[in-house]
């Protein structure tokens, strides 16, 4: 099993920045991809960005391209999400995700990001 712990959420004004961190523990060797999803009130959970743990290949939702950057530090078993030029519509609970080669997902508890206008 994989355990994920997020940190770094909070309240920020529109145009500001935040960096989220997600530390993984447990069966690290089984992780293929790590990423961030978000869920706004009344909406479905959606992919924000993910990264392949082995080679660093990244993937972004169109809504965050050019503003958010996902990165990883395999020595610390941690993935980051740098969020710049934040907009009120980025307000959501952000969840860290890890997926193994069988497609099985592990989730963190989530961290709230609130962007005020």
N, C-alpha and C positions, 0 to 999 in steps of 0.2 A: 504494500500500500504506500501511497504518497500523501504526505501532509503538506499543506500550503498555508502560509501565513502572510497576509497582506499588511502593508503599512503605507502611510503617506497621504491619505485622503484629507479633506478639509474644506474650508470655505475660502473662496478666492473671487476676486472681482473679474469681470469680463476683460479679456486681454492679458490676464495673468498666466502664471505657470505653476504647475505642480509636478512632482515626481513620485510615482508609485513604485513600491518595491514588493517583491514576492519571494519569500525564502522557502525552498523546498527541502523536505527531509523524508527519510524512509527509503523506499526502493527507487533511488535516484537513477540507477542504471537502466530502469525500464522506461524512462521518459523519452519520448520521441520529439514532441512539440510542446512548448509552453506558450501561453498567451493570456490576453486580457479580454474579457467580455464585460458588457455593462447592461444594466436594466434600469430604465427610467420608470417612474410611476405609471401604471396603466399600459405599459408596453412590454413586448417580449424581450428576452435577453438576446443581445446581438454581439457578434464578434467585433472587437475593436482592432486588435492586431495580434499576430502570433509569430513565433520564431522557431525554426528547427534547431534543436539543441546542438546537433553535431556540426552543422556548417553555417549556422547563422542566417539562413535564408528567411526573409521576412515577408509578411503579408499584412495589408492594411485595408480597413474599410474605407470606401471612397470619402466618407464624411470627415475623416481625420487625416487623410494624406496631406503631407506638407506641414502639418501642425504637431503630430505625435510621432515619437520615435520609440520603438521597442528595442531593447538590447538585453544581453545576458552576460553573466560572469559565471562560467562553469566552475571556477575554483571556489566560489561562494555558494553555488547552487541557487543562484538568485537571478530573477528576471526583473527588468525595470521598464517603466513606461514614463517617458518624459513627455509631458503635455504642455504645449505652448499655445499662445493665442486662444485661450479657452473662451468658449461661448456659453451662454445660458443653456443652450440645448445639449451641452455636454454633461449637464447635471444628471447623475445617476449613481447607483451602487455599482462599483467596479469589482469584478470577480477575477481572481487568478485561476487559470486552468492549466492542467497538465494532461497530456494525452499519451498513452503508450502505443507501442507498435500494433496492438490489437484493437486500438480505437477506444479503449476504456478511459473514461474521464475521471479526473480528481478535481475537486473544487475547493477554493478557500471560502472563508465566511463572508468576504466582501468588505469593501471600504467605501464610505460615502464621499462623493465629490459634489460639492455645491458651488455653482458659478452664479454670482449675482450680477444683475445688469446695472 
